[in-house]
Amino acid sequence: MKEVIHEINSWRGQGKPVAIAANVRRDGTSMRPLGSKMAVTDSLDIAGSLTGGCIENAVYEEAQSVLKSGVPKLLRYGVVNEERPWEIGLICGSSLEVFVESLDSPQWRAIYPALQACLAERRPVAVATIIAGSGVGNKALIPMEGERVGSLGHAALDAEVAAWAKNQLRAGESGSREFEAESVFVDVLLPPPHLIVIGAVHIAIPLVELARTLGFYTIVIDPREALATRERFPRADELTTDWPAAALETMSLDDNSYVAVLSHDEKIDNPALKIALSSRARYVGVLGAKKNVDKRLNVLREMGATEKELQRLRAPIGLPLGAVSPEEIALAILAEIIAARHERMETLLLR
């Protein structure tokens, strides 16, 4: 939902009817994960995608009938039939089910304001929808903390699905499950990953731009006021001239947090590294020459960092792509962060 909500709100503001399609079940692999969405109107507006392009046009056409009837549809797409190549199908050898519904339905109207509030406040939330069986289209919004909004039809199902949805929120995974007469899809919507950049240096400028493109919430911290300016970082979500170590101590760094230490000034970098390494941040990397890594590790040991903490440090920061320009170095850093985000350890070991 996060990737299409801006367009949805714009279209609704123009009075356009909106349908939304979501990947809800699959057999095998697919180019886009469960929960991926495509929003459309009745006037050739499209946002988001469901696959690499195999079925989007067909889903758009199906969505037009949903907009007219208001009745949701569960669509299934399988492997392309070589004997009937004109049929719509997937070329990746898997099957995919797509649920299409109108955002003007009573069920969506009941939860949409609360959903917008959760997304705006960056609170973890799940949306449960009956996609097959009795009560198709019934929805409930289930925040990690707080009261449920909406209903799937009866109290027992609401309670059972809410417990499952919170487990899915903890795991960070959307998915579907059978509950007696109903098939329920839970769409897990987590806050965007946070990239904390220590040092408002040249490399940080393209790093923030690229991270924003990939959906990161970006925070730039540098006590040097001449560098940490809005003119240099117009798209950073937060920009502060606090000392980084002090700023990090006020943050709840968790496994949705990624810390890139780039100032190249030891009195700024090392205290920040000590705080970041002792936190739950999923990734901590530091800019610097490979020949100086051992010296830095010894300094951090003297500051109290444990060997287990030091093993987490990515130094020098970034995948070894042969990067030279600030833009290339930013790409190498973000590539390593993406590998860490998806736990592709074999990629991180390519040194």
NUSEVEX-550840 format. One line per field, with one value per residue (C-alpha): residue in three letters; residue number from 1; x, y, z negated. Coordinates in Angstrom, 3 decimals, padded with zeros to 6 digits. Each point is the difference from the previous one (the first is absolute). Layout:
% NUSEVEX-550840
code <- (ALA, ...)
pos <- (NUM, ...)
X <- (X, ...)
Y <- (Y, ...)
Z <- (Z, ...)
This chain:
% NUSEVEX-550840
code <- (MET, LYS, GLU, VAL, ILE, HIS, GLU, ILE, ASN, SER, TRP, ARG, GLY, GLN, GLY, LYS, PRO, VAL, ALA, ILE, ALA, ALA, ASN, VAL, ARG, ARG, ASP, GLY, THR, SER, MET, ARG, PRO, LEU, GLY, SER, LYS, MET, ALA, VAL, THR, ASP, SER, LEU, ASP, ILE, ALA, GLY, SER, LEU, THR, GLY, GLY, CYS, ILE, GLU, ASN, ALA, VAL, TYR, GLU, GLU, ALA, GLN, SER, VAL, LEU, LYS, SER, GLY, VAL, PRO, LYS, LEU, LEU, ARG, TYR, GLY, VAL, VAL, ASN, GLU, GLU, ARG, PRO, TRP, GLU, ILE, GLY, LEU, ILE, CYS, GLY, SER, SER, LEU, GLU, VAL, PHE, VAL, GLU, SER, LEU, ASP, SER, PRO, GLN, TRP, ARG, ALA, ILE, TYR, PRO, ALA, LEU, GLN, ALA, CYS, LEU, ALA, GLU, ARG, ARG, PRO, VAL, ALA, VAL, ALA, THR, ILE, ILE, ALA, GLY, SER, GLY, VAL, GLY, ASN, LYS, ALA, LEU, ILE, PRO, MET, GLU, GLY, GLU, ARG, VAL, GLY, SER, LEU, GLY, HIS, ALA, ALA, LEU, ASP, ALA, GLU, VAL, ALA, ALA, TRP, ALA, LYS, ASN, GLN, LEU, ARG, ALA, GLY, GLU, SER, GLY, SER, ARG, GLU, PHE, GLU, ALA, GLU, SER, VAL, PHE, VAL, ASP, VAL, LEU, LEU, PRO, PRO, PRO, HIS, LEU, ILE, VAL, ILE, GLY, ALA, VAL, HIS, ILE, ALA, ILE, PRO, LEU, VAL, GLU, LEU, ALA, ARG, THR, LEU, GLY, PHE, TYR, THR, ILE, VAL, ILE, ASP, PRO, ARG, GLU, ALA, LEU, ALA, THR, ARG, GLU, ARG, PHE, PRO, ARG, ALA, ASP, GLU, LEU, THR, THR, ASP, TRP, PRO, ALA, ALA, ALA, LEU, GLU, THR, MET, SER, LEU, ASP, ASP, ASN, SER, TYR, VAL, ALA, VAL, LEU, SER, HIS, ASP, GLU, LYS, ILE, ASP, ASN, PRO, ALA, LEU, LYS, ILE, ALA, LEU, SER, SER, ARG, ALA, ARG, TYR, VAL, GLY, VAL, LEU, GLY, ALA, LYS, LYS, ASN, VAL, ASP, LYS, ARG, LEU, ASN, VAL, LEU, ARG, GLU, MET, GLY, ALA, THR, GLU, LYS, GLU, LEU, GLN, ARG, LEU, ARG, ALA, PRO, ILE, GLY, LEU, PRO, LEU, GLY, ALA, VAL, SER, PRO, GLU, GLU, ILE, ALA, LEU, ALA, ILE, LEU, ALA, GLU, ILE, ILE, ALA, ALA, ARG, HIS, GLU, ARG, MET, GLU, THR, LEU, LEU, LEU, ARG)
pos <- (1, 2, 3, 4, 5, 6, 7, 8, 9, 10, 11, 12, 13, 14, 15, 16, 17, 18, 19, 20, 21, 22, 23, 24, 25, 26, 27, 28, 29, 30, 31, 32, 33, 34, 35, 36, 37, 38, 39, 40, 41, 42, 43, 44, 45, 46, 47, 48, 49, 50, 51, 52, 53, 54, 55, 56, 57, 58, 59, 60, 61, 62, 63, 64, 65, 66, 67, 68, 69, 70, 71, 72, 73, 74, 75, 76, 77, 78, 79, 80, 81, 82, 83, 84, 85, 86, 87, 88, 89, 90, 91, 92, 93, 94, 95, 96, 97, 98, 99, 100, 101, 102, 103, 104, 105, 106, 107, 108, 109, 110, 111, 112, 113, 114, 115, 116, 117, 118, 119, 120, 121, 122, 123, 124, 125, 126, 127, 128, 129, 130, 131, 132, 133, 134, 135, 136, 137, 138, 139, 140, 141, 142, 143, 144, 145, 146, 147, 148, 149, 150, 151, 152, 153, 154, 155, 156, 157, 158, 159, 160, 161, 162, 163, 164, 165, 166, 167, 168, 169, 170, 171, 172, 173, 174, 175, 176, 177, 178, 179, 180, 181, 182, 183, 184, 185, 186, 187, 188, 189, 190, 191, 192, 193, 194, 195, 196, 197, 198, 199, 200, 201, 202, 203, 204, 205, 206, 207, 208, 209, 210, 211, 212, 213, 214, 215, 216, 217, 218, 219, 220, 221, 222, 223, 224, 225, 226, 227, 228, 229, 230, 231, 232, 233, 234, 235, 236, 237, 238, 239, 240, 241, 242, 243, 244, 245, 246, 247, 248, 249, 250, 251, 252, 253, 254, 255, 256, 257, 258, 259, 260, 261, 262, 263, 264, 265, 266, 267, 268, 269, 270, 271, 272, 273, 274, 275, 276, 277, 278, 279, 280, 281, 282, 283, 284, 285, 286, 287, 288, 289, 290, 291, 292, 293, 294, 295, 296, 297, 298, 299, 300, 301, 302, 303, 304, 305, 306, 307, 308, 309, 310, 311, 312, 313, 314, 315, 316, 317, 318, 319, 320, 321, 322, 323, 324, 325, 326, 327, 328, 329, 330, 331, 332, 333, 334, 335, 336, 337, 338, 339, 340, 341, 342, 343, 344, 345, 346, 347, 348, 349, 350, 351)
X <- (000.000, 002.846, 001.268, -003.347, -001.700, 001.196, -001.592, -003.138, -000.544, 000.624, -002.526, -002.591, 000.491, -000.900, -003.153, 001.250, -001.115, 002.956, 000.499, 002.909, 001.475, 002.351, 002.057, -001.571, 001.155, 002.660, 001.357, 003.724, 001.925, -001.081, 001.769, -001.925, -000.861, -003.382, -001.726, 001.325, -002.694, -001.257, -002.562, -002.049, -002.816, -002.522, 001.992, 003.302, 001.734, 002.278, 002.376, 002.095, 000.384, -000.680, 002.587, 002.638, -002.775, -001.540, -003.518, -000.356, -002.058, -002.353, -000.436, -000.734, -002.832, -001.376, 000.166, -002.290, -002.792, 000.645, -000.337, -003.320, -001.494, 001.656, 000.440, 003.582, 001.707, 002.625, 001.994, 002.433, 002.808, 002.125, 002.718, -000.394, -001.451, 002.289, -002.943, -002.076, 002.627, -002.648, -001.255, 001.221, 002.523, 003.303, 003.300, 001.794, -001.462, -002.170, -003.610, -001.345, -003.337, -001.011, -002.844, -001.650, -002.403, -001.421, 001.253, -003.533, -001.298, -001.523, 002.735, 002.787, -001.758, -000.220, 003.738, 001.666, 000.296, 001.587, 002.336, 001.130, 000.687, 002.119, 002.036, 000.488, 001.128, 002.208, -001.739, 000.051, -003.431, -001.641, -003.120, -001.907, -002.387, -002.255, 000.961, -002.137, -002.939, -002.779, 000.434, 002.320, 001.383, -000.497, 003.001, 001.597, 002.917, 002.218, 002.748, 002.856, -001.147, -003.508, -003.553, -001.196, -002.013, -002.641, -001.091, 000.259, -003.574, -000.053, 001.869, 001.612, 001.565, 001.110, 001.810, 001.665, 001.154, 001.223, 002.278, 001.380, 000.395, 002.115, 002.286, 000.300, 000.817, 002.807, 001.350, -000.516, -001.749, -003.291, -001.827, -003.253, -001.606, -003.178, -002.442, -002.777, -002.291, 002.167, 003.344, 001.643, 002.885, 002.001, 001.857, 002.864, 000.962, 003.158, 001.590, 002.644, 003.557, 002.012, 003.374, 002.017, 002.910, 002.749, 001.845, -001.495, 002.848, -000.094, -000.662, -002.999, -001.833, -000.529, -000.382, -003.024, -001.457, 000.343, -001.261, -003.095, -000.671, 000.125, -002.449, 002.319, -000.748, 003.245, 001.625, 003.226, 002.005, 003.057, 001.033, 001.745, -002.642, 001.660, -000.538, -003.347, -002.203, -003.311, 001.606, 002.254, -002.632, -003.391, -001.549, 001.292, -002.942, 001.924, 003.125, 001.686, 003.218, 000.042, 003.060, -000.671, 000.696, -002.440, -002.592, 000.277, -000.508, -003.447, -001.052, -001.550, 002.332, -001.467, 000.247, -001.709, 002.910, 003.124, 002.925, 002.565, 002.873, 001.671, 001.437, 003.606, 000.663, 000.867, -001.328, -003.380, 000.030, 001.338, -002.392, -002.870, 001.263, 000.194, -003.682, -001.159, 001.871, -001.515, -003.518, -002.337, 000.709, 000.023, 002.970, 002.926, 002.686, 002.806, 001.900, 003.765, 003.053, 000.357, 003.522, -001.426, -002.697, 002.091, 000.903, -003.692, -000.964, 002.611, -001.346, -003.525, 001.234, 001.502, -003.395, -001.631, -001.262, -000.170, 001.414, -003.532, -000.928, 003.130, -000.801, -003.099, 001.941, 000.214, 003.378, 000.760, -003.645, -001.679, 000.301, 003.264, -001.327, 003.103, -001.924, 001.817, -002.452, -002.233, -003.008, 001.666, 001.098, -003.561, -001.263, 002.538, -001.088, -003.678, 000.580, 001.599, -002.863, -002.559, 001.907, -000.088, -003.687, -000.821, 002.563, 002.023, 003.077, 001.768, -000.031, 001.378, 002.890, 001.236, 002.980)
Y <- (000.000, 002.376, -000.029, 001.068, 002.034, 003.368, -000.688, -001.436, 003.115, 002.211, -001.897, -000.035, 003.741, 000.330, -002.032, -003.027, -003.512, -002.172, -003.763, -001.743, -003.375, -001.936, -003.189, -002.251, -003.560, -001.629, -003.406, 000.251, 003.235, 003.304, 003.204, 001.978, -001.115, -000.700, 003.267, 001.769, 002.294, 001.717, 002.785, 001.117, 002.342, -000.169, 002.546, -001.774, 000.942, -002.747, -000.015, -002.857, -003.489, -003.656, -001.785, 000.890, 000.978, -003.375, 000.608, 003.712, 000.794, -002.920, 001.042, 003.567, -001.283, -002.169, 002.990, 001.964, -002.523, 000.108, 003.787, -000.299, -002.804, 000.643, -003.778, -001.124, -002.700, -002.628, -000.622, -002.813, 000.068, -003.023, -001.033, 001.104, -002.837, -000.559, -001.290, 003.118, 002.795, 002.716, -000.773, 002.067, -001.806, 000.123, -000.889, -000.670, -003.482, 000.832, 000.939, 003.122, 001.030, 003.644, 001.545, 003.029, 002.277, 003.504, 002.541, 001.399, -003.137, 000.433, -002.235, 002.188, 003.205, -001.347, -000.532, 002.425, 003.032, -002.145, -001.578, 003.411, 001.042, -003.107, 000.539, 003.703, -000.760, -002.893, -002.543, -003.730, -001.118, -002.919, -000.031, -003.296, -000.702, -002.956, -000.926, -003.153, -001.584, 001.720, 003.701, 000.666, 003.508, 000.361, 001.747, 000.719, 002.306, -001.488, 002.246, -001.493, 002.200, 001.348, -000.999, -001.877, 002.007, -001.757, -003.624, -003.197, -000.870, -001.620, 000.316, -003.443, 000.461, 003.533, -001.263, -002.932, 002.071, 002.843, -002.397, -001.409, 003.471, 001.182, -002.997, 000.936, 003.576, -001.242, -002.116, 002.828, -002.296, 000.309, -003.248, -001.916, -002.681, -002.066, 000.537, -002.584, 001.476, 003.049, 000.679, 003.037, 002.068, 002.092, 002.928, 000.993, 003.673, 000.894, 003.417, 000.843, -001.034, 002.786, 001.011, 002.061, 001.754, 001.300, 002.756, 002.463, -000.603, -000.066, -003.752, 000.437, 002.184, -002.695, -002.624, 001.829, 000.540, -003.657, -001.225, 002.174, -001.477, -003.469, 000.932, 000.682, 002.623, 001.983, 001.782, 002.001, 000.931, 002.254, 002.639, 001.984, 002.587, 001.050, -003.522, -001.003, 002.414, -000.322, 001.360, -003.073, -002.486, 001.214, -003.493, -001.289, -000.784, 001.263, 002.137, 000.835, 001.626, -001.904, -002.058, -003.417, -002.098, 002.077, -000.101, -003.780, -000.488, 001.611, -002.284, -003.433, -001.723, -003.371, -002.559, 002.496, 002.435, 000.334, 002.205, 001.349, 001.852, 002.248, 003.130, -001.278, 001.830, -002.397, 002.212, -000.024, -003.523, -002.201, 001.024, -000.406, -003.427, -001.095, 000.906, -001.515, -003.281, -000.514, 000.572, -002.288, 001.783, -002.546, 001.624, 002.161, 001.056, 002.521, 001.802, -000.303, -001.651, -003.756, 000.437, 001.970, -002.492, -001.741, 003.330, 000.966, -003.338, 000.447, 003.469, -001.398, -002.787, 002.643, 001.729, -003.203, -001.641, -003.785, -002.407, -001.074, 003.609, 000.612, -002.985, 001.884, 002.981, 000.298, 001.631, 001.347, 000.748, -001.195, -002.907, -000.154, 001.280, 001.970, 003.194, 003.314, 002.893, 001.037, -001.349, -003.367, -000.223, 000.822, -002.822, -002.432, 000.977, -000.369, -003.314, -001.350, 001.362, -001.686, -003.287, 000.359, 000.877, -003.203, -002.016, -000.927, -000.825, -001.622, 003.416, 001.716, -002.428, 001.043, 002.020)
Z <- (000.000, -000.820, 003.579, 001.476, -002.717, 001.344, 003.387, -001.612, -002.086, 003.018, 002.113, -002.763, -000.393, 003.681, -000.552, 001.944, -001.008, -000.999, 000.044, -001.665, 000.919, -002.275, 000.252, -002.642, 000.734, 002.132, 000.872, 000.574, 000.376, 001.487, 000.956, -002.622, -003.546, -001.536, -000.807, 003.108, 001.346, 003.090, -000.257, 003.008, 000.949, 002.825, 002.031, 000.776, -003.266, -001.363, -002.989, -001.315, 001.465, -000.753, 002.158, 002.533, 002.409, 000.869, -001.286, -000.717, 003.084, -000.658, -003.630, 001.099, 002.178, -002.821, -002.331, 002.303, -000.537, -003.750, 000.051, 001.824, -002.123, -003.360, -000.333, -000.792, 002.054, -000.775, 003.193, 000.674, 002.539, 000.847, 002.397, 003.608, 002.098, 003.004, 002.019, -000.844, -000.118, 000.279, -003.518, -002.947, -002.170, -001.841, 001.642, -003.316, -000.422, -003.008, -000.669, -001.648, -001.492, 000.080, -001.987, 001.612, -001.885, 000.060, -002.506, -000.042, -001.729, -003.488, -001.414, 001.363, -001.049, -003.556, -000.408, 002.434, -002.334, -002.717, 002.556, 001.216, -003.593, -000.660, 003.150, -000.720, -003.557, 001.207, -002.223, 000.895, 001.139, 001.794, 002.157, -000.012, 002.896, 000.761, 003.568, 000.398, -001.772, -001.881, -000.617, 002.958, -000.265, -003.751, -001.551, -003.336, -000.752, -002.721, -001.411, -001.978, -002.850, -000.376, 000.846, 003.051, 002.555, 002.123, -000.132, 002.035, -000.889, -003.423, -003.286, -000.064, 003.438, -000.886, -003.099, 001.762, 002.959, -002.246, -001.909, 003.254, 001.541, -002.934, 000.443, 003.680, -001.001, -002.261, 002.857, 002.511, 002.477, 001.861, 000.650, 000.343, -002.167, -000.111, -002.866, 000.359, 002.697, 000.753, 001.630, -001.585, 001.323, -002.438, 001.519, -002.297, 000.235, -001.874, -000.465, 002.605, -000.845, -001.626, 001.407, -002.467, 001.697, -002.261, 001.840, 002.487, 002.456, 003.793, 000.164, -002.294, 002.540, 002.682, -002.751, -001.411, 003.467, 000.946, -003.378, 000.296, 003.445, -001.562, -002.737, -002.945, -002.624, -000.129, -002.924, 000.419, -003.096, -000.034, -002.565, 002.732, 000.842, 003.256, 001.376, -001.515, 001.940, 001.786, 003.148, 000.083, -001.209, 001.226, -000.050, -003.341, -002.274, -003.023, -000.229, -003.291, -001.190, -003.306, -000.862, 001.564, -003.109, -002.029, 002.782, 000.366, -003.736, 000.316, 002.876, -000.299, 002.443, 000.965, 002.795, 002.286, -000.507, 002.167, -001.006, 002.484, -001.680, 002.564, -001.607, 000.184, -003.276, -002.832, -002.768, 001.751, 001.379, -002.777, -002.819, 002.449, 001.010, -003.637, -000.520, 003.295, -000.476, -003.447, 001.369, 001.920, 003.308, 002.812, 001.748, -001.085, 002.487, -000.047, 002.747, -000.071, 001.485, -000.420, -001.413, -002.946, -001.009, -002.673, -001.583, -000.157, -001.505, -002.743, -000.791, -000.241, -002.291, -002.281, 000.002, -001.226, 003.171, -000.235, 002.560, 000.886, 000.691, 002.064, 002.225, 001.132, 001.335, 003.774, 000.570, 002.501, 000.693, 003.205, 002.405, 001.969, 003.305, 000.919, -000.731, 000.483, 000.249, -002.933, 001.906, 000.577, -003.636, -001.097, 002.213, -001.513, -003.519, 000.734, 001.787, -003.162, -002.105, 002.262, -000.320, -003.783, 000.069, 001.845, -001.949, 003.067, -002.019, 002.940, 001.663, -003.096, -000.115, 003.450, -001.162)
